[in-house]
Structure formats: C-alpha cells, structure tokens
Amino acid sequence: MNILIDLLPEKIDIEGVEYAINSDFRTSMLFELMMADNELDDKQKIEKALLLYYPKIPLNINLAVEQILWFYRCGKDMVISGGIGKDKSMQIYDFNFDDDYIYSAFLDQYGVDLQDIKNLHWWKFKAMFKSLKEDNEIVKIMGYRSMDLSKIKDKEQKAHYKKMKDLYKINDISSKDEIEKLNSIESTLINGGDLSKLL
C-alpha cells in the first residue's frame, strides 16, 4: 500500500467478503495499549482486538487477526513496532504516558485538535506522527529515550543525557514474557499457523 497512490482502507477483504474495519486512530491506539497490557492473556487480547476493529467479526479468525495486524502496520510488512518492542528500554513513546505531549505536538504543528476531530484515519495519524518536527517536545523526548549513552564520550554530556533518559523513562507496563507472547502471536500468523492453539 502507498498512501500517496492508494485510497486508505475502510474495509478489509477476507475470503472474498468485505468487512468494515474501524479505521480511526483511537482504535489502533487502544489496540497498541491493549497488546502491551500484561493483565490480559493471549485469548483475551485476540477477542478484544476483534471486537475493537470489526463491527461484524469475520468467520475466519486467523485471517481476521492477520488483517488487523496488516492494518495496524499501515499496510507495511514489518514487525509490530512503536510502543511495543522486544527491548522495553528502547521503547520511545507510549500513548498513555505521552498523551499530553502527542496532543500538543499535533495541535502545534498541524493545527489538529485530536480531541475535536471526529475521525482521523490511523494511517494518516501515523504519517503525521512520524513527521513531527524536532522542536516538538515529544520528538526531543523520543530522542532522549533512544539515545545510546555508550557512544557519548564527553562525561558532562553523558551525565546530562542519562539524566534526561531517566527523567522521561516510560514506566514498564508489560513483562518480557508478555512481549514474547505478542511476538509469538504475530509469528504464528506470519507463518500461517493456527491461532486456535492460543485460544
């Protein structure tokens, strides 16, 4: 999919049948937060994801979940990223933890009030989020979080960036085990596995 050429999807094709999908950015934000929630097991996550995205749930659950992941990744072939990753120390944003910074950045740069806008397609939101300018506070904070301190030689600079990294550290809301489970679900889908074993 190419956001410049293709119309953004509002429906998903599963075995020749079109199903409406909730395309608003809030849906995919909730999905990302839900997948990082260590209080939910795999079965609950799959059930809630289906209810979140589909007004009418498709019969083929495997394909339905596969299409959710495709939609969440904005039609790109990549592993789940952003707020969720294998290494929590490299998590650079969190929609709960950084909500005010993200809200302010969109208002400042684009004049988009995320509270007032009725519907903003997830793919548009992601494109705008990735393109936030360096003078937005959230971009500075993501820079601190992603900084590799081992590459900084100057002691004062290193101490400053370590302080910033600690100041803006995201509270750990999911365990290593939960992240591995999430990666296992995605791996099962990518390799054509059966989700019924997880249910």
C-alpha positions in Angstrom: 0.0 0.0 0.0 1.2 3.5 -0.8 -0.5 6.4 1.0 0.2 8.7 -2.0 -1.4 6.5 -4.6 -3.9 4.1 -2.9 -7.1 5.1 -1.1 -6.8 4.4 2.6 -8.7 1.3 3.5 -12.0 1.4 5.4 -12.8 -2.2 4.6 -10.9 -5.4 4.7 -11.3 -8.3 2.2 -11.4 -11.8 3.8 -12.1 -14.7 1.6 -13.8 -12.5 -1.0 -16.1 -10.8 1.6 -15.6 -7.2 2.5 -15.8 -6.3 6.2 -15.8 -2.8 7.6 -12.8 -2.0 9.9 -12.7 0.7 12.5 -10.0 2.9 10.9 -10.0 5.9 13.4 -6.6 6.4 15.0 -8.1 5.9 18.5 -8.9 2.3 17.6 -5.3 1.4 16.8 -4.0 3.4 19.8 -6.3 1.3 22.0 -5.0 -1.9 20.2 -1.4 -1.0 20.9 -2.1 -0.2 24.5 -4.1 -3.4 24.9 -1.4 -5.6 23.4 1.1 -4.2 26.0 -1.4 -4.9 28.9 0.1 -7.7 31.0 -3.2 -8.3 32.7 -4.8 -9.8 29.6 -3.9 -13.2 28.3 -3.5 -14.1 24.6 -7.1 -15.2 24.2 -8.4 -12.0 25.7 -6.2 -9.9 23.5 -7.4 -11.7 20.4 -11.1 -11.4 21.4 -10.8 -7.7 22.3 -8.8 -6.9 19.1 -11.6 -8.5 17.0 -14.3 -6.5 18.9 -12.3 -3.3 18.6 -11.7 -3.4 14.9 -14.7 -5.2 13.4 -18.3 -4.1 13.7 -19.1 -7.6 12.3 -16.5 -10.2 13.2 -15.4 -12.4 10.2 -15.8 -16.2 10.5 -12.1 -16.8 9.7 -10.5 -15.6 12.9 -6.9 -16.3 11.7 -7.3 -14.1 8.6 -9.3 -11.5 10.6 -6.4 -11.1 13.1 -3.8 -11.2 10.3 -5.7 -8.3 8.6 -5.8 -6.4 11.9 -2.0 -6.6 12.1 -1.7 -5.6 8.4 -3.9 -2.6 9.1 -2.1 -1.6 12.3 1.2 -1.7 10.4 -0.3 0.6 7.8 -0.1 -2.0 5.0 3.6 -2.5 5.5 5.4 -5.7 6.1 7.2 -5.2 9.4 7.1 -6.4 13.0 4.8 -4.6 15.5 6.7 -1.5 16.4 6.4 1.8 18.1 5.2 1.5 21.6 5.8 -2.3 21.6 9.1 -3.9 21.1 11.4 -6.7 22.2 13.6 -4.4 24.3 11.4 -2.2 26.6 14.4 0.0 27.3 14.2 1.1 23.6 10.5 2.0 23.7 10.5 5.6 22.6 6.8 6.5 23.1 3.7 5.3 24.9 0.2 6.6 24.1 -0.8 6.6 27.8 2.4 8.0 29.2 2.9 10.7 26.5 -0.6 11.6 25.7 -0.3 15.3 26.5 3.0 15.7 24.5 1.5 14.0 21.5 -1.7 16.0 21.7 0.2 19.3 22.0 2.5 18.4 19.1 -0.4 17.8 16.7 -2.1 21.0 17.8 1.2 23.0 17.4 2.5 21.6 14.2 -0.7 20.7 12.2 -3.4 22.7 14.0 -5.2 19.4 14.6 -7.0 19.1 17.9 -7.1 15.4 18.5 -9.9 15.9 21.0 -12.2 17.7 18.5 -11.5 15.7 15.3 -14.3 13.2 14.8 -12.3 10.7 12.7 -8.7 10.6 11.6 -7.6 7.5 9.7 -4.8 5.6 11.6 -2.5 5.7 8.6 -2.8 9.5 8.3 -2.2 9.8 12.1 0.9 7.6 11.8 2.3 9.5 8.9 1.8 12.8 10.8 3.3 11.3 14.0 6.4 10.1 12.2 6.8 13.6 10.6 6.7 15.7 13.7 9.4 18.3 13.7 12.4 18.3 16.1 11.2 21.3 18.1 8.2 19.4 19.4 8.7 18.2 22.9 7.7 14.6 22.2 10.3 14.4 19.5 13.0 15.6 21.9 11.8 13.1 24.5 11.9 10.2 22.0 15.4 11.3 21.1 16.5 11.1 24.7 14.9 7.7 25.1 16.5 6.3 22.0 20.0 7.7 22.7 22.8 5.2 23.1 24.8 6.6 26.1 27.7 4.2 25.4 28.5 6.3 22.3 28.9 9.6 24.1 32.5 10.2 25.2 32.1 13.6 27.0 31.3 12.9 30.7 29.2 16.1 31.2 27.2 15.4 28.0 26.8 11.8 29.0 25.6 12.7 32.5 23.1 15.2 31.0 21.6 12.7 28.6 21.4 10.0 31.2 19.5 12.4 33.4 17.1 13.2 30.5 16.8 9.5 29.8 15.9 8.7 33.4 13.6 11.7 33.6 11.5 10.6 30.6 11.7 6.9 31.2 8.5 5.1 30.4 7.0 3.0 33.3 7.3 -0.6 32.5 3.7 -1.8 32.0 4.4 -5.2 30.4 6.8 -8.0 31.2 9.3 -9.6 28.9 7.1 -12.7 28.9 4.1 -10.6 27.6 6.2 -9.2 24.8 7.3 -12.6 23.8 3.7 -13.8 23.8 2.8 -10.9 21.5 5.7 -11.8 19.2 4.6 -15.4 19.3 1.0 -14.5 18.1 2.4 -12.4 15.2 4.9 -15.2 14.3 2.1 -17.7 14.3 0.1 -15.6 11.9 3.1 -14.8 9.6 4.0 -18.5 9.3 0.4 -19.5 8.5 -0.1 -21.1 12.0 -3.4 -21.7 13.7 -4.5 -19.3 16.4 -6.9 -21.9 17.9 -4.0 -23.2 20.0 -3.7 -19.8 21.7 -7.5 -19.7 22.2 
